[in-house]
Amino acid sequence: MNAKQIDRIATILFYGIAFLILGLLISLLSYIFIQGLPKLSWGFITSSPQIFQEGGGIGPQLFNSFYLLVLTIMMTIPISLGAGIYLSEYAPKNKFTDLIRSLIEVLSSLPSIVVGLFGFLFFVIYMGWGFSILSGACVLTVFNLPLMVRVVEDSLQNVSDEQRKAGLALGVSKWETITTVILPAALPGLVTGIILVAGRVFGEAAALIYTAGMSTPQLDFSNWNPFSATSPLNPLRPAETLAVHIWKINGEGIMPDAAAISSGASALLLLAILLFNVLARWIGHLIFRKMTTN
């Protein structure tokens, strides 16, 4: 067997693997959308769930998912940016920084349920926040920080040294070079990291069961006072997210149309993730153009 035949076989093999993965993805998405899209309606998206009767919705759970996503990103991005910039641009190469990177890799491999139990012991019990959105956002920040720090560090390191030297040659400080040259160049990678974090927040259930809880109080969406017990913006109230709601329905749902609600919620969850991916890349592209052109 000559080199051309080996190359042809390898090419066919890799194409076959790619088409297999694509086929599995299309099959999974098709099944979820075929089962769930007929259930979607404005009433289903905005109404509250029912316990013993048909016709319930997922409005509070959907709002809780987006609210938790916003809080988690607001906490994750600044911390991960600072840590990633330090490791990439300022940290010396020694055993201490190697230990930090090793610990980050260990943390990124922890199961979500272990992080959730830590959040239950620390945020729920020790800090006294109880089952709340704040506890869930903090534990998701802990869960996503290792991934985001590595994404930030790798994105900054992928920027060529010529751009760093060019910025320094113009007489600007190292910090100004980072903020005006390196970060804009690394923005596509940073947006990818944010999308990964968003997907993990939307799809996470195990960690939130122990921190955000499996119930949502009666909310008054006309009350936007974050200190009110009935306000949807109150960070110290329990918050059942969409992923937790799907798990709860399949595990202990007693409503007659539990299967239909689970399918509709799953389809909406996927649509929300896809929508956020498109918006994040579009906004990142606009910011990239603005920061890299005069």
N, C-alpha and C positions, 0 to 999 in steps of 0.2 A: 504494500500500500504506500503510494507516494504522498508527498506533502500536499498536493492539490486535493487528493481524495480525503485526506485527514481534515484539511481546512473545510471542505464541503460538508463533511459529516458533522464537524463541530458547529458550523453555521446552521445547519438544519436542526441540530439539537438545541441550540440556544433560541432559535426562533420557535421551536416547539414548546420550550419552557415558557417563553414570553406569552405565546398564545394560550397556553394552559392557565397561566395566572390571570390573563385578561378574561378568559372564559369563565373562570371561577368568580371573578369580581362581577362580571355582567350577570351571571346567574344569581348571585346573592342579591345584587341590587334589584334585579327584575322581580325576584320572588317577594322581596319586602315591599316594593312599590305596587306590584299587582295585588298583594293582599291588603295594603294599607291605604293607597290613594283613594279608593272608593269611600272610605270612612271620613276623609278630610272634608271639612266644611268650616265656614266661619263660626258657626255655633260650637262645633267641636273644639276649635282652637281657642275660643274665648271663654267658654263656660266652665264651671267648676265640676269636678268629678262627683259621681253618685256612688253610693255604697251598695244599696239593696235593689236598685232599679236601673233600667236601661236609659241611655241617652246622655250619660255623663260626658264631660269634656276634660281638657288638660290645660286650661288657661293659666291657673296659678303655677302649675309645674313648669310650663314653658317660660313664664316670667322669671321664676326662681332660677332656671338654668342660665338665662341671659344675665341676670343680676349677679349670680355667682361667677360667671365668666368675666364680667367687667371687674369685679373686686379682685379676682385672682390675677388677672393681667396687670391691674394697677399695682399690685404688690410684687409680682414676679419680674416684670420688665426692669424696673429701676435696680433691684438687687442683682439680677443676673447681668445687666449691663455693667454695673460697677465691678462685679467679680470677674466677668469675662475680660474687661479692659485691663484690669490689674494683672491677670494671669498672662494675657497676650502681650501687653506693652510695658509693664513695669516690673513684674515678678522676676527675680534672678533665677537662673537655672541651678538649683541645688536640691538637696534631699527633702527640704521642707516643702517646696512647691511640688515636687514629685509626689510627696505624701498627700498633699491637698488634691491633686488630680486623681490619685488612687482612691481617696475617700469619695470624691465626686462620682467616680465610676461605680463604687460599691453602693452608694445611695441611689443611683439611677437604676440599679437592678433589684431594689427592694420591691416585694409585692405590695400592691396598693392596700391590701387588707392589713398588712403590718404597719404601714404609715397611718392608716385609719385608726388602729388601736393606739398608736402613739398620740394621735390627735385627740382621741377620746380621753386618755389619761391626762394629757397636758392642757389642752385648750378647754375641753368640756368640764373636767373635774377640777384640775389644779387652778386654772385661771378663772373658773367659775362662770364661763360664758354659756354653759349648757348646750343643748342641741340648737345650733343657730347657724345662720348664714356666715357670720364672722368666723366661727370655728371651722366650717367647711372650706371657706376661702383660704384660711391660714394653712390647713392641712394640705390643700391642693397646691398651695405655693411651695410647701416643703416637698411635695411629691414631684413638682415640675421644675424646681430650681436646678437640680443636677443636669437635666436635659438641656435647659435653656442656657445654662452657663457654658456647657460644652459647645452648643451651637454658636453662641456669641464668640467664644474664643477661637473656634475653627474659622468662622467667617472673617474675623479680623486678621488671623494669620494667613488666610488665603489672599489677602490684599498684597500686591507686590511691594517689595522693599523700595523699589524705585519711586513709588508714590510717597512713601515716608521721607525719603531723602530729598525729593523735590520740594516737599512742604518745608522741611527744615532748612533747605538751601535758600528759601525765600525770606528767612529770618523770623518766621513765626515760631511760637513756643511748641513744645511737644504736645501739650494739651490741645492747643488750637489745631495742630496737624491732625490729631485724632478726631476732633469733633467736626472739622471742615473738610477733611480729605478721606480719612480711613473709614469713618462710620458711613458716609454716603456710599462709598464703594462697596461696603459690606452689607448694605441695606437689603438686597435680595435674599441673602442668607438669613438675616434677622427676621424678615417677614416669614420665611419658611419655618423658623423656630416658633414664631407666634402662632402660626397655623397648627403646628403640631401640639402646642400647649392647648389651644382652643379645642382641638379634637379630643384630647385626653380629658379636659374639663367636662365637655358635653357627654362623653361616653362613660365617665367614671361613676360607679355605683358603690363599690365595696367600702371605699374610704368615707363616702358621704353618709352611709348608713349609720356609722358610729359618731359622726360629727354634726352634720346638718339635720339629721333625723329623717323619719319616714312619715311625717305629717306636716300639714300646712294649716295654720289657723285661718279663720274667716277674715278675708282681706277687704279693705275698703279702698278701691283704686282711685277714689276721689280725694283721699287723704294722703298727702305727700310729705307729712311731717315725720322725719325718720325716728323721732323719739316716741311716737305713738305706737301702741301695741297692735293696732289694726292696720298700720301703714305698710304697704308693700316694700318700702325702703328701709324699714327697721332692720338693722343688721343683727339684732339679738333675738330674732324670732326663729322658730323652726322652719325649715324649708325643704320640702320634698321636691327633688329635681325630676326632670323627665326620665332620665335613665333609672333612677331609683323607683319611680312610679311604674315603669315597665317591669322591673324586677319584682316589685310588690304585687302587681296584678297577676303575673305568671306564677308567683309563689303562693299567694293567699287571696287572690281576687275572688269575691263572692257575688259580683254583679252578673246578671245574665249574659251581657255582651262583653265579657272580659276579653275574649280572644280578639274581637273586632277592635276594641279600644287599644289593646296591646299592639296590634298590627298598625293601626293609625298612628299611634304615638311613635312607633319605630320608624315609619315612613317620614313623619314630621321631623324626627331627630336627624335623620340622614339629610333631609332637605335643608335643615338649619345649618348643619356642618358644611354642606356644599356651598350654601349662600355665604357663609362667613369666609370660606376659602376664596371665593371669587372677589368679595369685597376687600378682603385683606390684601390680595395681590393687586387689585386695582388701586387701592389707596397707597400701597407701597410703591407702585409704579409712578403715581403722581408725585409722591414725596421725593422719590429718586430723581425724577426729572427736575423738580424744583431745586433740589440741593446740588445738582451737578451741572446746572446751566445758569447763565447770568441773565 
